[in-house]
Amino acid sequence: MRRRRLSQEAPSSSGDLCSSFAMRKSAAALFIRPFTERDALRVRELFVTVNRQLASPDMREAFEAYISRSLAAEIDRIADYYREHGGGFWVALRGQRIIGMFGLERGAPGSFELRRMYVDPFARRVGVASAMLHFAEDHCRRLGVRRIELSTSELQTAAIALYKRAGYRLLRRVVASKASHKTIGGGVQRYYFEKWL
């Protein structure tokens, strides 16, 4: 299998050492940079689109409630939310279009929790999620954080496979009965992973 080269670009004018990465794929490059307010509408759209695609007909109502909770508590206030939680949020672009996103928030002592890693359905299976995951891990290492934790649902089988391939260890599976801005609830099984860096 051919590996894609990931190379660090020069820091942005903001001085953020991890402001951009480039992944070469044909003539197009993938750039990962910190979220700005001008990204808010596209990030919201991507979040809603992906979650609606995950919803089976019998779960549609529960997903719409989850989407509403998440928009109010987090997605519609990303900069404030991640600042309040000691982390950051990034977007991945190909050209001028945002095709991926993810956040990191403080978790248990000495760790970050990987959050909201989504890829545009039309941009999947070309290494976008792997590049974002690699970026998140490198960011944690630069900060001296030695552990990443994350959770995902049984509905996201590609994400589960990605985390296992990347060396994440499954800690536990929990049937989520309670709904929040982090989980749909409704009996959907959640998988909790960790990786020591």
Secondary structure, DSSP 4 states (H G I P E B T S, - for coil): -PPPPEEEPPPPTT--TTS-EEEEETTEEEEEEE--GGGHHHHHHHHHHHHHHH--GGGHHHHHHHHHHHHHHTGGGHHHHHHHTT-EEEEEEETTEEEEEEEEEE-STTEEEEEEEEE-GGG-SSSHHHHHHHHHHHHHHHTT--EEEEEEETT-HHHHHHHHHTTPEEEEEEEE-S--SS---TTEEEEEEEEE-
